[in-house]
Amino acid sequence: MKSLFSAQLAGLIDFLTAMLLANCGVYYVASTFCGALTGGIANCSINYKWVFTTKDCSKRNIAIKYLLVWCGSIFLNTYGTYLLTESVLQTEWAARLSGLFAINLFLIPKIIVAIFVSIFWNFLLHKNFVYRDCHIDEKLRLPRIHK
């Protein structure tokens, strides 16, 4: 339940940022990227402090693993929104749109992509990789060969 709340709050921050920027004239792909960036920062902070208990994990280890997952998430959200939006823009009905709805048309594909990315990428990797195996740095060290 905490994870769902965290994702919804981060999603709200993401969408509000993207919508605000798009309505201020920023290209929707850049708006999507900035929204994913701000939402990711919020999500990391909330998850670290409240959702996944990480008392024995160093902030450095979590930050490195979160950054890896987050880069993938930003790529999937931005590129997925771009591909789906461009597909929608090729339709006849989209060409007839005007005004505010046309500016915010990217939000419909963004919602669809965000749902898939949050369930099948973010949640699974946060739960099973980012906030688990806190001593990964020790396991990654190569054994020293003594002569």
TAJO-V324930 format. One record per backbone hydrogen bond with DSSP energy under -0.5 kcal/mol. NH is the residue of the N-H (numbers start at 1). CO is the residue of the C=O. Records with the same first field share a line. If there is no record, write none. Layout:
NH=CO + CO
This chain:
5=1
6=2
7=3
8=4
9=5
10=6
11=7
12=8
13=9
14=10
15=11
16=12
17=13
18=14
19=15
20=16
21=17
22=18
23=19
24=20 + 21
25=22
26=21
31=27
32=28
33=29
34=30
35=31
36=32
37=33
38=34
39=35
40=36
41=37
42=38
43=39
44=40
45=41
46=42
47=43
48=44
49=45
50=46
51=46
52=47
53=51
57=54
58=134
62=58
63=59
64=60
65=61
66=62
67=63
68=64
69=65
70=66
71=67
72=68
73=69
74=70
75=71
76=72
77=73
78=74
79=75
80=76
81=77
82=78
83=79
84=80
85=81
86=82
87=83
88=84
89=85
90=86 + 87
91=88
95=91
96=92 + 93
97=94
101=98
102=98
103=99
104=100
105=102
107=104
108=105
109=105
110=106
111=107
112=108
113=109
114=110
115=111
116=112
117=113
118=114
119=115
120=116
121=117
122=117
123=118
124=119
125=121
126=122
127=123
128=124
129=125
130=125
131=126
132=129
136=133
138=135
139=135
140=136
141=137
146=144
